[in-house]
Amino acid sequence: MQNTQAYQLTAYCGIYCGECECYKAKDNEKLFEYLVSRGVPKENLPCPGCREKEGNCPVIGETCETYACAISHGVDFCYECADFPCHRLNPAADRAEVLPHNLKLYCLCSIMNKGLEEFTKEYPIIKQKYYKGKMSVGKGPILD
């Protein structure tokens, strides 16, 4: 599994880097310029993904603590850890409208249950439901 593109582009926390704007900036000059205008250092773009950058996320400008934790526990994904789920994966309302971090538990459970390849195929719709879905009580997010 570790040599697949899906593996290389899926962070330890379950976020799929292949759908991240910092990764997609490699093929989109306007997106690249937009991210730089929003404070992402241009030398950090495009981002090849969490694993290749050894957790040095261009958005936070330092090594991700979740990455460091996963490495120290010797796991490929957080759901493999004896401490899963831990406080690092706890969702928060703060900046939920712009950061996909509230998706981590859902993503990790999807990877665990469906496998990485199927998860990466489904991730674009998962992300779209997160950002553009309308919550229907009892049904979850629905796209119009």
BAFI-3210 file (N, C-alpha, C; in Angstrom, 3 decimals, decimal comma, padded with zeros to 6 digits):
// residues 144
n [1|2|3|4|5|6|7|8|9|10|11|12|13|14|15|16|17|18|19|20|21|22|23|24|25|26|27|28|29|30|31|32|33|34|35|36|37|38|39|40|41|42|43|44|45|46|47|48|49|50|51|52|53|54|55|56|57|58|59|60|61|62|63|64|65|66|67|68|69|70|71|72|73|74|75|76|77|78|79|80|81|82|83|84|85|86|87|88|89|90|91|92|93|94|95|96|97|98|99|100|101|102|103|104|105|106|107|108|109|110|111|112|113|114|115|116|117|118|119|120|121|122|123|124|125|126|127|128|129|130|131|132|133|134|135|136|137|138|139|140|141|142|143|144]
n.u [000,826|002,008|003,352|001,567|-000,128|-002,397|-001,868|000,476|-000,611|-002,415|-002,876|-001,646|-003,640|-005,919|-006,833|-007,183|-004,663|-004,518|-006,741|-006,378|-006,032|-003,472|-001,953|-003,192|-002,458|-000,318|-001,115|-002,527|-002,248|-003,589|-004,788|-002,471|-001,409|-003,493|-003,358|-000,849|-001,429|-003,048|-001,327|000,203|003,428|005,198|007,335|006,602|004,792|003,920|002,403|003,574|002,265|001,487|002,965|005,258|006,386|007,129|005,357|005,458|003,455|002,275|000,384|000,406|003,033|004,983|006,111|003,517|001,836|000,223|001,174|003,807|003,170|001,922|004,108|005,782|004,307|004,451|002,592|000,649|-001,715|-003,842|-005,998|-004,944|-003,642|-003,266|-004,302|-006,357|-009,618|-007,865|-007,205|-006,225|-007,733|-010,204|-013,144|-013,755|-015,598|-014,373|-013,162|-014,190|-015,541|-013,650|-011,484|-010,695|-010,586|-012,477|-013,337|-011,651|-012,051|-014,206|-013,060|-010,875|-012,269|-013,616|-011,462|-010,515|-012,719|-013,488|-011,220|-008,240|-008,049|-010,739|-011,718|-010,244|-011,370|-013,937|-013,514|-013,645|-016,460|-017,109|-015,744|-017,042|-019,657|-019,122|-018,351|-020,341|-022,734|-026,094|-027,307|-029,362|-031,450|-031,127|-030,517|-028,069|-025,472|-026,675|-026,470|-027,606]
n.v [-001,201|001,247|002,343|003,433|006,068|007,038|006,433|007,986|010,521|010,793|012,007|011,203|011,768|011,392|013,272|013,996|014,831|015,082|016,468|018,926|022,456|023,518|021,491|021,183|023,531|023,131|022,711|024,945|028,146|030,497|029,709|029,173|031,813|032,988|031,595|032,425|035,135|034,907|034,375|032,029|030,927|031,283|029,612|027,294|026,151|024,357|022,080|018,846|017,039|015,754|013,479|013,353|015,818|015,438|016,121|018,886|021,210|023,546|025,416|025,729|026,214|024,833|021,725|019,431|018,542|016,297|014,650|014,211|012,843|010,503|009,365|008,901|006,942|004,927|004,377|004,144|005,437|007,391|005,922|003,450|003,585|002,895|004,838|006,011|007,405|010,463|013,577|015,300|014,861|015,743|017,369|020,874|023,899|026,240|027,856|025,909|026,240|026,770|025,057|021,617|020,041|019,012|016,792|014,673|012,355|011,094|010,603|008,903|006,703|005,941|005,176|003,034|001,292|001,048|000,987|002,411|003,088|003,159|005,134|007,422|007,763|008,527|010,853|013,504|014,025|013,778|015,962|018,019|017,776|018,480|021,209|022,387|021,157|020,877|020,568|017,980|016,966|013,828|012,772|013,711|015,620|017,055|017,453|019,979]
n.w [000,000|000,634|-001,534|-003,269|-005,049|-003,782|-001,092|-000,663|-000,916|001,140|004,282|007,584|009,395|007,946|006,143|002,743|000,780|-001,963|-002,802|-001,754|-001,864|-001,797|-002,863|-005,363|-006,566|-008,186|-010,766|-011,404|-011,980|-011,170|-008,782|-007,335|-007,151|-005,696|-003,229|-002,343|-002,009|000,185|002,192|002,181|001,925|-001,120|-001,694|-000,497|-002,118|-005,110|-002,799|-002,167|-000,621|002,658|003,606|001,936|002,497|005,050|007,122|007,194|006,891|004,513|005,230|008,013|008,477|009,874|011,392|011,518|014,442|014,686|012,665|013,658|015,988|014,972|013,635|015,844|017,102|015,295|013,228|010,173|009,720|011,793|012,873|013,390|015,763|019,260|020,896|019,513|019,144|019,582|021,378|019,399|017,168|017,738|016,803|016,064|016,130|015,372|012,597|010,962|008,611|006,694|006,952|006,539|008,821|010,632|009,383|009,866|011,631|010,352|007,850|008,544|009,597|007,287|005,635|007,141|007,039|004,299|002,802|001,407|-001,369|-002,290|-000,579|-001,466|-003,960|-003,265|-001,812|-003,069|-003,190|-000,521|000,548|-000,848|000,170|002,793|002,641|000,999|001,419|002,664|005,867|006,804|009,223|010,576|008,109|007,316|005,580|002,589|-000,882|-002,991]
ca.u [000,000|002,788|003,884|000,508|-000,345|-003,412|-001,173|001,371|-001,384|-003,351|-002,159|-001,833|-004,893|-007,047|-007,130|-006,641|-003,888|-004,761|-007,813|-006,024|-005,700|-002,015|-001,476|-003,763|-001,824|000,707|-001,722|-003,429|-001,481|-004,452|-004,901|-001,157|-001,347|-004,478|-002,835|000,227|-002,086|-003,663|-000,276|000,987|004,691|005,281|008,330|005,935|003,802|002,816|002,733|003,486|001,513|001,983|003,984|006,500|006,964|007,390|004,473|005,660|002,289|002,483|-000,605|000,783|004,409|005,837|005,743|002,221|001,967|-000,441|002,161|004,881|002,593|001,753|005,447|006,285|003,545|004,743|001,390|000,458|-002,915|-004,192|-006,927|-004,169|-003,023|-003,996|-004,936|-007,393|-009,337|-007,263|-007,600|-005,836|-008,762|-011,469|-013,614|-014,010|-016,336|-013,490|-012,680|-014,702|-016,021|-012,541|-010,515|-011,375|-010,133|-013,568|-013,545|-010,622|-012,590|-014,998|-012,117|-010,139|-013,194|-013,856|-010,270|-010,479|-013,815|-013,620|-009,904|-007,689|-008,369|-012,155|-011,828|-009,755|-012,361|-015,105|-013,167|-014,167|-017,855|-017,088|-015,325|-018,105|-020,756|-018,688|-018,347|-021,496|-023,945|-027,074|-027,547|-030,730|-031,465|-031,416|-030,000|-026,702|-025,367|-027,273|-026,131|-028,760]
ca.v [000,000|002,457|002,892|003,938|007,517|007,299|006,430|009,137|011,767|010,792|012,308|010,294|012,134|011,054|014,301|013,609|015,943|015,174|017,429|020,178|023,547|023,688|020,470|021,471|024,726|022,709|022,746|026,085|029,344|031,432|029,191|029,411|033,236|033,242|031,075|033,336|036,361|034,578|034,208|030,804|031,276|030,673|028,535|026,093|025,720|023,520|021,105|017,476|016,216|015,643|012,440|013,728|016,990|015,025|016,834|020,341|021,739|024,933|026,294|026,046|026,709|024,047|020,317|019,134|017,716|015,025|013,895|013,801|011,852|009,254|008,820|008,382|005,728|003,925|004,015|004,787|006,273|007,551|004,896|002,275|003,882|002,447|006,007|006,538|008,778|011,286|014,992|015,992|014,618|016,292|018,469|022,173|024,787|027,309|027,799|024,706|026,599|026,898|023,980|020,317|019,241|018,294|015,570|013,677|011,096|010,479|010,106|007,761|005,562|005,518|004,456|001,785|000,410|000,857|000,900|003,694|003,385|003,548|006,420|008,529|007,983|009,187|012,080|014,761|014,246|013,997|017,362|018,877|017,748|019,215|022,645|022,905|020,417|021,431|019,546|017,500|016,193|012,429|012,345|014,187|016,669|016,765|018,412|020,358]
ca.w [000,000|000,835|-002,768|-004,124|-005,012|-002,756|000,198|-000,594|-000,845|002,268|005,519|008,712|010,049|007,099|005,151|001,438|000,230|-003,399|-003,028|-001,073|-002,774|-001,839|-003,809|-006,683|-007,116|-009,159|-012,095|-011,504|-011,632|-010,436|-007,421|-006,754|-006,815|-004,638|-001,972|-001,928|-001,521|001,477|003,188|002,059|001,265|-002,450|-001,712|000,023|-003,109|-004,668|-001,765|-002,681|000,328|004,032|003,788|001,261|003,185|006,431|008,031|007,171|006,190|004,090|005,857|009,393|008,465|010,763|011,386|012,112|015,641|014,443|011,896|014,577|016,899|014,223|013,431|017,128|017,424|014,282|012,471|008,871|009,873|013,205|013,358|013,784|017,056|020,455|021,513|018,603|018,721|020,636|021,402|018,163|016,158|018,225|015,952|016,674|015,228|014,934|011,217|010,301|007,277|005,744|007,140|006,519|009,949|011,282|008,617|010,151|012,148|009,293|006,840|009,081|009,661|005,904|005,193|007,889|006,633|002,850|002,168|000,960|-002,775|-002,379|000,105|-002,297|-005,024|-002,672|-001,088|-003,638|-002,793|000,933|000,742|-001,362|001,145|003,978|002,400|000,270|001,749|003,610|006,853|006,966|010,441|010,341|006,809|007,130|004,571|001,281|-001,926|-003,811]
c.u [000,863|003,359|002,810|000,395|-001,369|-002,762|-000,309|000,617|-002,443|-002,560|-002,482|-003,181|-006,124|-007,432|-006,440|-005,982|-004,121|-005,877|-007,549|-005,622|-004,194|-001,369|-001,941|-003,140|-000,752|000,193|-002,571|-002,720|-002,312|-004,626|-003,594|-001,063|-002,307|-003,936|-001,708|-000,377|-002,735|-002,627|000,502|002,277|004,844|006,307|007,748|004,913|004,485|003,307|002,580|002,706|002,245|003,133|005,315|007,187|007,279|006,632|004,632|004,590|002,507|001,510|-000,196|002,236|005,353|005,399|004,439|002,419|001,297|000,484|003,239|004,386|002,454|003,101|005,959|005,557|003,726|003,530|001,372|-000,726|-003,289|-005,125|-006,209|-003,560|-003,905|-004,735|-006,043|-008,771|-008,778|-007,690|-007,244|-006,911|-010,131|-011,924|-013,822|-014,722|-015,444|-012,910|-013,136|-015,167|-014,904|-011,489|-011,234|-011,109|-011,243|-013,886|-012,629|-011,190|-013,389|-014,073|-011,380|-011,027|-013,509|-012,676|-010,235|-011,530|-013,837|-012,299|-009,518|-008,097|-009,813|-012,378|-011,387|-010,671|-013,549|-014,792|-013,683|-015,619|-017,960|-016,763|-016,419|-019,288|-020,396|-018,823|-019,636|-022,801|-024,838|-027,433|-029,026|-030,724|-031,916|-030,878|-028,531|-026,664|-025,873|-026,855|-027,373|-028,470]
c.v [001,255|003,059|003,471|005,452|007,870|007,355|007,677|010,447|011,778|010,961|011,279|010,527|011,830|012,109|013,901|014,817|016,129|016,131|018,774|021,232|023,762|022,661|020,812|022,702|024,375|022,820|023,989|027,356|030,359|030,997|029,413|030,865|033,586|032,784|031,950|034,627|036,157|034,237|032,909|031,158|030,544|029,563|027,221|025,516|025,278|022,518|019,701|016,539|016,056|014,643|012,833|014,901|016,699|015,888|018,340|020,987|023,201|025,903|026,678|026,486|025,997|022,595|020,116|018,201|016,357|014,102|013,339|012,713|010,500|008,574|008,191|007,107|004,623|003,455|004,722|005,726|006,297|006,457|003,618|002,420|003,385|003,600|006,616|006,372|009,585|012,744|015,736|015,872|015,153|017,431|019,748|023,054|025,888|027,007|026,545|025,008|026,697|025,793|022,637|019,465|018,529|016,988|014,419|012,341|010,362|009,863|008,870|006,517|005,044|004,721|003,072|000,804|000,073|000,619|002,236|004,044|003,856|004,911|007,571|008,793|008,784|010,564|013,365|015,039|014,452|015,456|018,322|018,917|018,557|020,729|023,183|022,204|021,189|020,318|019,235|016,579|014,766|011,884|012,711|015,248|016,199|017,863|018,712|020,203]
c.w [000,000|-000,439|-003,679|-004,003|-003,939|-001,380|000,346|-000,405|000,252|003,550|006,600|009,387|009,197|006,089|003,842|000,781|-001,273|-003,767|-002,353|-002,102|-002,876|-002,768|-005,219|-007,343|-008,148|-010,584|-012,343|-011,024|-010,841|-008,988|-006,675|-006,276|-005,681|-003,279|-001,440|-001,367|-000,159|002,543|003,141|001,311|-000,069|-002,535|-001,157|-000,957|-004,388|-003,639|-002,342|-001,764|001,642|004,176|003,160|001,953|004,642|007,437|008,056|006,296|005,801|004,747|007,274|009,519|009,412|010,677|012,148|013,313|015,473|013,648|012,835|015,532|016,194|013,985|014,726|017,553|016,371|013,492|011,119|008,880|011,349|013,717|013,785|015,174|018,208|021,130|020,657|019,224|019,886|020,480|020,117|017,081|016,569|017,323|016,756|015,659|014,651|013,553|010,460|008,880|006,243|005,862|007,189|007,757|010,712|010,565|009,038|010,631|011,084|008,242|007,337|009,172|008,259|005,362|005,846|007,351|005,147|002,147|001,562|-000,463|-002,926|-001,722|-000,798|-003,482|-004,507|-002,079|-001,749|-003,239|-001,284|001,219|000,273|-000,391|002,385|003,774|001,788|000,601|002,717|004,572|006,959|008,182|010,130|009,022|006,609|006,045|003,215|000,315|-002,745|-005,286]
res [m|q|n|t|q|a|y|q|l|t|a|y|c|g|i|y|c|g|e|c|e|c|y|k|a|k|d|n|e|k|l|f|e|y|l|v|s|r|g|v|p|k|e|n|l|p|c|p|g|c|r|e|k|e|g|n|c|p|v|i|g|e|t|c|e|t|y|a|c|a|i|s|h|g|v|d|f|c|y|e|c|a|d|f|p|c|h|r|l|n|p|a|a|d|r|a|e|v|l|p|h|n|l|k|l|y|c|l|c|s|i|m|n|k|g|l|e|e|f|t|k|e|y|p|i|i|k|q|k|y|y|k|g|k|m|s|v|g|k|g|p|i|l|d]
***
